[in-house]
Amino acid sequence: MILFSEKKEVFKYNPAAQSVEWKNSFEKLVSGVFRVENYVFVTSVNGWGSPSFTTLIDYISGKQKWTTKNVLYGIHIYQNSIVFIDSKKQIVSISINTGEEKFKVKMSGFRWYETPRISLIDNKIYIFSTRKTFILNETTGSLRESKLPNKINPKEVVFLIDEFEMQINTLPGSGSVDSTGAMMAGGDVGGDGGGGGGE
């Protein structure tokens, strides 16, 4: 299967049958598409400087589940929640089923120029930069200052594929994630740039 995006459409294509299995249309321009297992995240925007929106689509049925006025960076799916960092460098948790916000936390302790990473290590969600490390309480959103596990030096980390990303990036395998989906995959926070295609 292949996911294609056009200016205002995203569709799932079956190359064996040479047929479109489902198609979704959007009012705004599609700026990024990213798949995690049976979830397809589509980011759309009216134009430069205007708000961006993320829509969650069921990969199997093509049904749109919800839309949120946000771009999801460093996305992690954890216990039926999506944990991510938004464009204002806040940690946000939303329900994967409804898109309802569970908590939103401002990250204190980081300098304005730092780009915190979010990583699942030893079943704990770490938020860290080269100077500071915190563990996120996935229920309340509270942050507790900590350190990365032994032998991991945050000052030396260039790339990181954590436990969540290892599960969805198995090779050779299902192709459940396109690693070019940088707008939402990976750990760094950036601007409202778009990511690459899906499967």
Secondary structure, DSSP 8 states (H G I E B T S, - for coil): -EEEE-SSEEEEEETTTTEEEEEEE-SSEEEEEEEETTEEEEEEESSTTS-EEEEEEETTT--EEEEESS--EEEEEETTEEEEE-TTSEEEEEETTT--EEEEEE--SS-TT---EEEEETTEEEEE-SS-EEEE-TTT--EEE----TT--TTT-S----HHHHHHS-TTTT----TT-TTTSSS----S-------
